[in-house]
């Protein structure tokens, strides 16, 4: 028995030594796959199923949201030159004929099974025809239900069955550093997903929209992404991609999206009334500075100073004067002009609201009945991503 065990040990030792020699000198011998009847038989590790996701992958979020993100192609009819029929003009300048039709490209997000789509106003502005292409290659003619230039949002509607709908998230819960994905149709190459993080919140005073409260992200956003979705790791909509900071026209790692909290309010107003209704009081506000405080003789260290009041406007009728510093509207504290604009815009026209202000060294409260905010002129983003 002892001899048999010794023989077995020697055989195993010789085989191991031979294996190491072959593995060192001829490793390709060990990588050969056996063949059966001339057909290579490959042995592979079994997959864990069709839903297998690699650790750290965001594919589940992309799969959830992508079907509801659409491509929007717009066209505007060619404009005839006003002097194209003037024979002398044609003699000197030639037959210039009509200008070429203008075409545009953007993205949108289906937010309702009824076919409502959120996109940017600058994507569909002035378009004569709007063609919406779904991720499953279906096409439909888009109809503009309403637009809101103040936030650069628009609502379209398409007539198709069995539409995929994105889930609306809670943009107020976002934090700097959260992972996000941007989905859209950049440069018309087809639906594309890029990833990044929330790099800043509450970005304003960019000169893009009247009401600015942007989510800033470094997820790559390029021309054609306008109106597309900014989603979280769960595939929920957190924002509508709107603009980029760029010196070249391409992504430089700074993109801006309109929070879904703002987009949801605009959507509801447009669907219900065809337009967005906002409050207005008729004042010219400025951020409080030591120079302005000294000029108007006010002893305040917080709030927004009023440098002008429209005659017979809602604020003037309530007793607001130039030099007053507004510190709160209703239950909202006011720290800068953007906060004042947002707070006043959220007031219901015709319903009084309590304004807290400081005049000189005195603190007082006034009830101001806001009017309906006049429609703002169309503003174009410095670098829209259409």
PEJOWO-V649880 format. One record per helix or strand of 2 or more residues. SS is the DSSP state (helix for helix, strand for strand). FROM is the first residue (numbers start at 1). LEN is the number of residues. If there is no record, write none. Layout:
SS & FROM & LEN
SS & FROM & LEN
This chain:
helix & 2 & 24
helix & 27 & 5
strand & 35 & 2
strand & 39 & 2
helix & 59 & 8
strand & 69 & 8
helix & 87 & 7
strand & 102 & 9
strand & 116 & 5
helix & 121 & 4
strand & 129 & 5
strand & 139 & 3
strand & 143 & 6
strand & 153 & 5
helix & 171 & 3
strand & 179 & 6
helix & 186 & 3
strand & 192 & 12
strand & 214 & 4
strand & 229 & 3
strand & 237 & 8
strand & 255 & 5
helix & 260 & 14
strand & 279 & 2
strand & 283 & 5
helix & 290 & 7
strand & 304 & 6
helix & 314 & 5
strand & 325 & 5
strand & 332 & 2
helix & 337 & 9
strand & 352 & 8
strand & 362 & 8
strand & 371 & 2
